[in-house]
Amino acid sequence: MQNKTRMERAKLFHSFDALQGFREYLRQKEEVTVEKKYLMEDELVRLQHKLNHLQHNDMIQVVYYDKNKYIKKQGMFVKLDQIQRRIQVVNQWININDILDIEVLIRDEFSFDV
């Protein structure tokens, strides 16, 4: 009977984290922050050319800046919004000013813009 109470008492302290928040702090410190790269004039022209030639349903790879890091996303190109200067890849909007590079992986030859 005494063993049972000891086990119950041990269960109380089992989930206790003496360094609450410390693990999260360490995880944040492990992330490497990167400064945003700004494109030169010729790189901006090349990027705009690529954007203008994207077709609906192209499978693309986009490298873009988001929250102190660069992200590489692959997915189906849906739409280019020139007014708000963003593109839609699957269900995510990406600001054109944050894009470092775009590459068409697979072009859907049978698609057409409506």
Buried (B, 14 or more C-beta within 10 A) or exposed (E): EEEEEEEEEEEEEEEEEEEEEEEEEEEEEEEEEEEEEEBEEEEEEBBEEBBEEBBBBBBBBBBBBEEEEBEEBEBBBBEBEEEEEBBBBEEEEBEBEBBBBBEBEEBBEEEEEE
